Structure formats: structure tokens, C-alpha cells
Amino acid sequence: MNSAKKLMNQQNKTDNDAAKAGVPASGSRVLGDAGGGPDRKPIILGAICVIVVLALCIGVGIQQLKPQRVLVVNDTKKTMDDMMYPIYERESMYLPLNETYQYMMGSSVWDVGYQGDDSSVEAGTNNSDGLKIEIMNKETEYEILYQEAEKAGYKITEDEEKDAEKQADEALKGLSGVQKLKLCISKKNLTSRFEKRIVADRYKADRQAELDKEVDEDKAIADISKEDYRQYDIDYYYVSLSTVDSEGNSKELSKSDKEELASDIKALAKKAAKAKDFSKLIEDEEKSDIKYNTGNFTEKSGWTFVSDKNLKKIKALKNGEISEVFIDDSAGYYVFVKMIDNNSTESYESECDKAIEEAQEAKYDEWYKGIKDGYKVEINNEIWDDITIGAVTTAIVTAEDLQAMAEEESSGTSE
């Protein structure tokens, strides 16, 4: 519109100057002018104005329809259309849990503490904000890894192409045409997305394998005490000294009830001494207050079913030996145990594996940070700040939709 006005003003100025100089204005006829027909200049000028106005309007329209970029990694741009699927991935994962969280915790699954595995998310961040950080970090990482893979000469294989297509089909299963449109997804763009993910994941796995060789495993587990994580594996029978009333409140049993339970569990312990199968001392456990279970504890963790004094007695048991009945009101249970393994290394080995894995992850994080620093990464916060995880795709694909899809898949699997 401003361009059109400028043209009009220029033309008016030209006509005024011409009039002062005694030259006919563009819109007037000159005596003796050949042809005598209507002057076409105003028509041409009007047409030019219309064209300029249309061009400006079309330009604005195209700009409004063009998806705005949210993430730029070097020369690769991702718009909100591109971000819809990773948002849907997270929202469809947590949405079915929302009703349970509301009932059990009185809070939505989006408002509780962050449930994901992104170590960069600060403690105390709610799940909605944490998942938002996770999504952006993952999309950035995938793009950087893919670009690194391309530079390293990685190509997708035929089997990987088939796998990507299969993943796309699985992701689209159960979605209506309208839902796909609103989610901005199709088989073509999802297949392309999964192909890039697969190549990026393969490149990451190869790099991780090389980085793992640089980890000093002995150093990683040096501070883990084998004695602290000595594990005791037990089978046991127990009875709780409290019950739950109709309102869900815990209530301690009466003295007479406790005495009766003590008598019952002592009788069961006598039966255990002669039984061939320790796990089958109770014929109908549903009708019995005494329950059977298996478990373990470590020197470091202890076991809350008995007092410290009685725990020492349990630790002293030989493998296969059955304890006395521990009548311990302060612990809240009456219990007796059978020692299965008094020197299991399972917890120690698990803790060592965890420490080594953390060292490997730290090595990868260090490598990735160095690679990322060489990339130009831009996030359009004007758009991304307005996104609230838990409120983007949940009205497009509802909890009821997800439930129906799960039931359909389950029935298809069972057939």
C-alpha cells in the first residue's frame, strides 16, 4: 500500500510541475493530438497501482502461511510443523498416565517433577517444562549427529530404509486423516525423519564404542565398597501389625489381634522346618493375613522389616537356614526368613555397572559438547516460549483416542 501511494504522489508531482511549465498534464489532452481517443495513461497508472497493491498483499499472505522456523542448526531449519511429531511422541507417552497422577497425587502428570532422562534439566523443574527442554535438546542432538554422520560418509542401508518405513507405519497407526493433518505428519515426512534418526543413532553408537575405550573402569568403580553392597537374598513370611480402614487410614491392630497373629506365624514357622518347599507353606494366601515374599537387602541399605538387633541375627544365618520368628512390634511386622544367599555380588556388580555407564555417558557428553560448539544453533524463543507441553497435541489425539488405539493393537496382537 505504501508503494502504491508513493507512485500516486510521484505522478501528482509530475502533473503539477508540468502545469507550471506550460506542459499539458498527463491526464489532459493536447490540441491537435492525433487519434482523438481517450487518454490511456490514467488507466495504465491505475493498473500499476492495483498490481502493486496485489503484490504487497500476496507477499504478506505468503509470509503468514510460511511456517516459521523454530530451530536452526547450521543451514538446516526446523519449523513448528517439524516439531509437532516429537511433541506428540512425548505427550502421547505421558497423557495416558494423567488420570492416575490426578487420582494418586492430586496433580497432573505435567505438573509433577520432571520424569525424563535429560541430565541438563534442573532439579525441581516440572514435567511439562522438563520435557520441553528435552525435546529441543534431542532435536538439536539428532540434527548435529546426522550432519556429522553425513560428513563421515554414512549412508542409510536398504534394511534401515525398510525399518524407517515400518516405524512410520507404526507411528501413523490408528490416527485419522484429520489428526495426521493437524499433527503435520505423513508417511513421507515421518519416514524421512526416522531415516535420519537411524543414521544418527548408528553414528552415535559407533562413536560411543570408541569413547568407551577411553574410560578408566577401575577408576570409575574405585569408591564402591564391596562390603557395603554385599547382598543378602532371602525368602520370608510376614504379617503386618496394622490395617487400613474404609477411609484409607492406617490403624494399628489391637493387642489381642497381635497375639493371635503371633501364634499363627509361629505355627507356620514350625511347619517350615519340615517342609520340602518353603514357598508353599500357606494353602490359600488370599484368605491368610500372613504373606510370602522374596527379597534382598545390602549391608548399606539394611531391611526395615526388623530391628537392627534382629537384622544382625538374619545376617548371621547360613545359606538354607531358617530363622526364628521375630516378634517385633516396633518394626511393624512379625516375620521369619530363609537365607538363600548370604554373600551375593549382584548389588555390587550392578553398582559398578552403573558407575561405568555414568563415566561413559560423561565421556560422550564431553565429546558432544565439543562437536556442538562448532555448530551454529539458533532457537526462535519468540515461538518456542509460547509452547506448553501437555497442551499442544492432547486435544488432537486425546487420552480416549490413545486408549482405543492401545486396545485395538492389543486385540490385533492376541488374534
C-alpha positions in Angstrom: 0.0 0.0 0.0 2.8 2.4 0.8 4.4 1.7 -2.6 1.2 2.4 -4.4 0.8 5.8 -2.5 4.4 6.7 -3.5 3.6 6.1 -7.2 0.4 8.2 -6.9 2.3 11.1 -5.2 5.1 11.0 -7.8 2.6 11.2 -10.6 0.7 14.1 -9.0 4.0 16.0 -8.5 4.9 15.4 -12.2 1.5 16.8 -13.3 1.9 19.9 -11.1 5.4 20.6 -12.4 4.2 20.1 -15.9 1.3 22.6 -15.4 3.7 25.2 -14.1 5.9 24.8 -17.1 3.1 25.1 -19.5 3.3 21.5 -20.4 0.0 19.5 -20.6 -0.6 17.3 -17.6 -0.5 13.6 -18.1 -4.3 13.4 -17.7 -5.1 16.2 -20.2 -5.5 16.1 -24.0 -3.2 18.3 -26.3 -4.9 20.3 -29.0 -4.2 18.8 -32.3 -3.2 15.4 -30.7 -3.6 12.7 -33.3 -6.1 9.9 -32.6 -8.5 12.0 -30.5 -9.3 8.8 -28.5 -9.4 8.6 -24.7 -6.1 9.2 -22.8 -4.8 5.7 -21.6 -2.3 6.9 -19.1 -4.7 7.1 -16.1 -5.8 3.6 -17.0 -2.2 2.3 -17.1 -1.4 4.1 -13.9 -4.5 2.6 -12.1 -3.5 -0.8 -13.3 0.0 -0.3 -12.0 -1.4 0.7 -8.6 -3.6 -2.4 -8.5 -0.7 -4.6 -9.4 1.5 -3.1 -6.7 -1.3 -3.5 -4.0 -1.9 -7.1 -5.0 1.8 -7.9 -4.9 2.1 -6.4 -1.4 -1.0 -8.3 -0.2 0.2 -11.6 -1.7 3.6 -11.1 -0.2 2.1 -10.6 3.3 -0.2 -13.6 2.8 2.7 -15.9 1.8 4.7 -14.7 4.8 1.8 -15.6 7.1 1.3 -19.0 5.5 5.0 -19.8 5.5 5.8 -21.9 8.7 8.1 -20.0 11.0 11.4 -21.6 11.9 11.9 -22.7 15.5 15.4 -24.3 15.3 18.3 -23.7 13.0 21.4 -26.0 13.0 23.9 -24.5 10.6 21.8 -24.4 7.4 19.1 -26.8 8.4 15.9 -25.2 9.5 13.1 -26.8 11.6 9.7 -25.2 11.8 6.9 -25.8 14.2 5.5 -28.3 11.7 8.7 -30.3 12.1 8.5 -30.1 15.9 4.9 -31.4 16.1 5.9 -35.1 15.9 8.5 -35.1 18.7 6.0 -33.1 20.9 3.3 -35.7 20.1 5.7 -38.5 20.9 6.2 -37.2 24.5 2.6 -36.1 25.0 1.1 -39.4 23.9 3.6 -41.2 26.2 2.5 -39.3 29.3 -1.1 -38.4 28.6 -2.5 -41.9 29.5 -0.9 -41.6 32.9 -2.6 -38.2 33.7 -5.7 -39.7 35.2 -3.6 -41.9 37.5 -1.5 -39.0 38.6 -4.6 -36.9 39.3 -6.1 -39.6 41.5 -2.9 -40.7 43.3 -1.1 -37.4 43.7 -3.7 -34.8 43.2 -1.7 -33.2 40.4 -1.5 -33.6 36.6 1.3 -35.6 35.0 2.6 -32.3 33.5 2.8 -30.5 36.9 4.8 -33.2 38.8 8.6 -33.2 38.8 10.4 -34.0 35.5 10.1 -37.7 34.6 12.6 -37.8 31.7 16.3 -38.6 31.5 17.8 -35.3 30.2 20.6 -34.6 32.7 20.6 -30.9 31.8 17.1 -30.4 33.3 17.5 -28.8 36.7 16.1 -30.4 39.8 12.6 -29.0 40.7 11.6 -28.5 37.1 8.0 -29.7 36.4 7.4 -32.4 33.8 6.0 -30.0 31.2 9.0 -27.7 31.2 11.4 -30.5 31.5 10.0 -32.4 28.5 10.1 -29.1 26.6 13.9 -28.8 27.3 14.3 -32.5 26.5 12.5 -32.2 23.1 14.6 -29.2 21.9 17.9 -30.8 23.1 17.1 -34.1 21.4 16.1 -32.5 18.1 19.3 -30.5 18.2 21.4 -33.5 19.0 19.8 -35.7 16.3 20.4 -33.0 13.7 24.1 -32.5 14.7 24.8 -36.2 14.8 23.1 -36.7 11.4 25.2 -33.9 9.9 28.4 -35.4 11.5 27.4 -38.8 10.1 27.0 -37.3 6.6 30.4 -35.7 6.8 31.8 -39.1 7.9 30.3 -40.7 4.8 27.5 -42.6 6.5 24.7 -43.7 4.2 21.4 -45.3 5.1 21.2 -49.0 4.1 18.3 -50.8 2.5 17.4 -52.6 5.7 17.4 -49.3 7.6 15.1 -47.8 4.9 12.7 -50.6 5.5 13.0 -50.2 9.2 12.2 -46.4 8.9 9.2 -47.1 6.8 8.0 -49.7 9.3 8.4 -47.2 12.1 6.4 -44.6 10.2 3.6 -47.0 9.6 3.6 -47.9 13.3 3.5 -44.2 14.3 0.6 -43.5 12.0 -1.4 -46.5 13.0 -4.8 -45.5 14.5 -4.6 -41.9 13.5 -7.4 -40.4 11.3 -6.7 -38.3 8.3 -7.7 -35.1 10.2 -5.4 -36.0 13.1 -2.5 -36.5 10.7 -3.1 -33.1 9.1 -3.3 -31.4 12.5 -0.1 -33.1 13.6 1.6 -32.1 10.4 2.7 -35.7 9.8 2.5 -38.0 6.8 4.2 -41.3 5.9 6.6 -39.5 3.7 7.9 -37.0 6.2 7.9 -39.5 9.1 9.9 -42.0 7.0 12.4 -39.2 6.3 12.6 -38.3 10.0 13.1 -41.9 11.1 15.8 -42.5 8.4 17.8 -39.5 9.8 17.3 -40.8 13.3 18.5 -44.3 12.4 21.7 -42.9 10.7 22.3 -40.6 13.6 21.8 -43.4 16.2 24.2 -45.6 14.3 26.8 -42.9 14.1 26.4 -42.2 17.9 26.7 -45.9 18.7 29.9 -46.1 16.7 31.3 -43.0 18.4 30.2 -44.2 21.9 32.0 -47.5 21.3 35.2 -45.6 20.6 34.8 -43.3 23.5 34.1 -46.2 25.9 37.6 -47.4 25.3 38.9 -44.2 26.8 37.0 -44.8 30.1 39.1 -45.9 33.0 36.8 -48.5 34.5 38.9 -49.2 37.6 38.9 -45.5 38.4 35.1 -45.4 37.9 34.4 -48.1 40.5 37.3 -47.3 42.9 35.0 -45.7 45.5 32.4 -48.5 45.5 32.8 -50.7 48.6 32.2 -54.4 48.0 31.3 -54.8 51.7 28.7 -52.0 51.5 27.0 -53.7 48.6 27.2 -57.3 50.0 23.7 -58.6 49.2 21.6 -61.0 51.2 18.9 -62.9 49.2 16.0 -64.2 51.4 12.6 -65.7 51.2 10.3 -64.7 54.1 6.8 -64.8 55.6 5.5 -61.8 57.3 2.3 -60.3 58.8 1.6 -56.6 59.2 0.6 -55.2 62.6 -1.6 -52.5 61.1 -4.6 -52.4 58.8 -6.3 -49.8 56.6 -9.7 -48.5 57.4 -12.5 -47.7 55.0 -11.2 -44.1 54.6 -7.7 -45.3 53.7 -6.1 -44.5 57.1 -3.6 -46.9 58.7 -4.7 -48.3 62.0 -2.7 -50.4 64.5 -4.1 -53.8 65.4 -5.4 -54.5 68.9 -3.3 -56.4 71.4 -5.5 -59.5 71.1 -5.2 -59.4 67.3 -1.4 -59.2 67.6 -1.3 -62.1 70.0 -3.4 -64.2 67.6 -1.2 -63.4 64.6 2.0 -64.1 66.6 0.6 -67.6 67.4 -0.3 -68.2 63.8 3.1 -67.2 62.4 4.9 -69.3 65.0 2.9 -72.3 64.0 3.8 -71.6 60.3 7.5 -71.4 61.2 7.3 -74.9 62.8 5.7 -76.2 59.7 8.6 -74.6 57.6 11.2 -76.6 59.4 9.8 -79.9 57.9 8.5 -78.6 54.6 10.2 -79.5 51.3 9.1 -76.2 49.6 9.5 -73.1 51.8 7.4 -71.1 49.3 4.2 -73.2 49.7 3.5 -73.2 53.4 0.2 -71.4 53.0 -2.6 -73.2 51.1 -4.7 -70.2 50.3 -2.7 -66.9 50.7 -5.7 -64.8 49.8 -7.5 -65.9 52.9 -4.5 -65.6 55.2 -3.1 -62.5 56.9 0.4 -64.0 56.6 2.0 -63.4 53.3 5.0 -64.9 51.5 7.6 -62.9 49.6 11.2 -62.9 48.2 13.6 -60.1 48.5 17.1 -58.9 49.2 19.0 -56.2 51.1 22.6 -55.0 51.3 24.8 -54.0 54.2 24.3 -50.4 53.2 20.6 -50.4 52.7 19.5 -52.6 55.6 16.0 -54.1 55.9 13.1 -52.3 57.5 11.0 -55.4 58.4 13.0 -56.0 61.6 15.0 -54.0 64.2 18.8 -53.6 63.8 19.3 -56.1 66.6 17.3 -58.8 64.8 18.8 -57.9 61.4 22.2 -58.9 62.8 20.7 -62.4 63.6 19.4 -62.6 60.0 22.8 -61.7 58.5 24.4 -64.5 60.6 22.2 -67.2 59.0 23.8 -69.8 56.8 22.5 -70.4 53.3 19.4 -72.6 53.6 18.9 -71.9 57.3 15.5 -70.7 58.6 15.4 -68.0 61.3 13.3 -67.8 64.4 10.1 -65.8 64.3 10.9 -62.1 65.1 8.1 -60.7 67.2 9.0 -57.1 66.9 6.2 -54.5 67.4 8.5 -51.6 66.8 9.2 -52.7 63.2 5.5 -53.1 62.4 5.8 -56.8 61.3 6.2 -60.3 62.6 8.5 -62.2 60.3 10.7 -65.2 59.8 13.1 -65.8 56.9 15.1 -68.4 55.0 18.5 -67.4 53.9 19.0 -68.1 50.2 22.4 -66.4 49.6 24.3 -64.5 52.3 27.0 -63.2 50.0 25.5 -62.3 46.7 27.5 -59.9 44.5 24.6 -58.8 42.4 24.2 -55.4 44.0 27.9 -54.7 43.9 28.1 -55.7 40.2 25.0 -53.6 39.5 26.5 -50.5 41.2 29.8 -51.0 39.3 28.0 -51.2 36.0 26.1 -48.1 36.9 29.3 -46.2 37.7 31.0 -47.3 34.5 27.9 -46.4 32.5 27.9 -42.9 34.1 31.6 -42.5 33.2 30.8 -43.5 29.6 27.9 -41.0 29.4 30.2 -38.3 30.8 32.8 -39.1 28.1 30.1 -38.8 25.4 28.7 -35.6 26.8 32.2 -34.1 26.8 32.7 -35.2 23.2 29.3 -34.0 22.1 29.8 -30.6 23.7 33.0 -30.1 21.7 31.2 -31.0 18.5 28.2 -28.8 19.2 30.4 -25.8 19.9 31.4 -26.0 16.2 27.8 -25.6 15.1 25.6 -22.6 14.8 22.5 -23.4 16.8 19.6 -20.9 17.0 16.3 -21.3 18.8 13.5 -18.9 18.0 12.3 -18.3 21.5 9.5 -15.9 20.3 7.7 -19.1 19.1 9.2 -21.8 21.4 8.5 -19.9 24.6 4.8 -20.0 23.8 4.7 -23.8 23.7 3.3 -25.7 26.7 3.9 -29.4 26.7 0.7 -31.1 27.7 -1.4 -28.7 25.7 -0.2 -29.0 22.1 -1.4 -32.3 20.7 -3.5 -33.6 23.6 -6.7 -32.1 22.1 -5.9 -33.6 18.7 -5.2 -37.1 20.0 -7.0 -37.5 23.3 -6.4 -39.9 26.1 -9.5 -41.8 24.9 -8.1 -42.0 21.4 -4.8 -43.4 22.8 -6.8 -45.9 24.9 -8.7 -47.0 21.8 -5.5 -47.4 19.8 -3.9 -49.4 22.5 -6.9 -51.7 22.8 -7.0 -52.2 19.0 -3.3 -53.0 18.9 -3.7 -55.4 21.9 -6.6 -57.2 20.2 -4.7 -57.4 17.0 -1.7 -59.0 18.7 -3.8 -61.5 20.6 -5.5 -62.8 17.4 
